[in-house]
Amino acid sequence: MVPVVIEQLRSAGPYEGWLRHSVHLIKYQGEPSRIGHLARIALPALQDIDDPGALVPVPLHKQRIRERGFNQSAMLAQALSELSGLELWDGMGRVRDTAHQVGLSGPERAANVAGAFDVRDMPSVVPRRVVLIDDVFTTGATLEACANVLLKHGAGSVSAVTMC
């Protein structure tokens, strides 16, 4: 299911094989050094977005960052910003810790992330056109929740790029 508020959605590849393995190594084995390589692989997906605007990483809750040690989406967005020259806007926050999405159905995922995101640096001005950056697209619940918040705070359009 593609989120209805996302204008364009692109992924570097399917969630299988070495790409899936690389994402797992980053997220679950603490190997963020792979981000630069994956960003180069994701760059064509970003370049396929019409008039991309600023890059916005999907935020993690501070508790999840403490557990993992980093936000892989923020690192991917930073690397893509450096490769593309696009602005990185890191003004979203996760205001509620949520359960892991793995194993949840589409409706359960949507309920899990409902109300979990907000613009954290008020009165920051949300860029007019934004591209959400995340590692994996499954049902679109997380991207849709983020996009709704960005649109509520003044974004004119929201697209998304994921690794898989």
Beta strands, then each sheet from edge to edge (+ up, - down):
strand 1: 9-11
strand 2: 54-57
strand 3: 92-94
strand 4: 117-119
strand 5: 129-134
strand 6: 157-162
sheet 1: 1+ 6+ 5+ 2+
sheet 2: 3+ 4-
end
